[in-house]
Amino acid sequence: MNTYDRIGRTYATTRRADPRIAAQIRAALGDARTVVNIGAGTGNYEPVDRTVVAVDPSHTMLRQRGRGAAPAVLGVAEALPFADTAFDAALAVLTVHHWSDLERGLREMRRVAPRQVVFMFDHVFSNEFWLVRDYMPEIRDLDSERPAVPRDLQAFLDVERVESVMVPADCIDGFGGCFWNRPERYLDADVQAGMSCFALLDDAVITNAMTRLRDDLASGVWDARHGALRAMDEIDLGYRLVVAR
């Protein structure tokens, strides 16, 4: 079974595009009029002012695409069902860490579009995030959470620039680092179900970690360690936008 057929059931409600991140992605797409969204899932961050075709390997994800969403086909990044230069730009949003073959996927992006935009995370940063460091160090051992770092993409793409994507304090897209200053949200089972780092861990590991987090919140230990985060407007957790052409 595809990973996201198991873990993607809450995406339509917990993984909504944050408008600030969406604006940065739209800017990175430049003047591209046609876009293929690879690993598109429910359609987060697909620009509505361009012609978009979505590709995803998960029936569960594709079934959650909203009414009026861009047309979508079942497929994988490593073998895109499109002709050469069929699109102006190829977009990949928080998906490359789940590809079975990064090189093949990136070469396919180059084949079907002259511009490539990849939203990804640098695991060197995320491994130091308090959730990982203090409560769930097992995340570091997941293959999906130890992907290539942005500079590795330069071996396969003509990288023009790498932009930092700041995570706002009120981010509405529930990806792994979204609730960096709202720790209580990680206790929500629906929130957990929308994050691959939770869904791929053993239940016992999650139960133990969330029990400790709940206790630390109740006792004030978490706020004593990290309470200053609650007053911040945004943070750099290693999320990056790689723009290539």
Secondary structure, DSSP 8 states (H G I E B T S, - for coil): --HHHHH-TTHHHHB---HHHHHHHHHHTTT-SEEEEET-TT-TT--TTSEEEEEES-HHHHHT--TT---EEE--GGG-SS-TT-SSEEEEES-GGG-S-HHHHHHHHHHH-SEEEEEEE-HHHHTTSHIIIII-GGGGG-GGGS---GGGGGGTS-EEEEEE--EETT--B--TTTTTT-GGGGG-HHHHHT-HHHHTS-HHHHHHHHHHHHHHHHHTHHHHHHGGGGG-SEE--SEEEEEE-
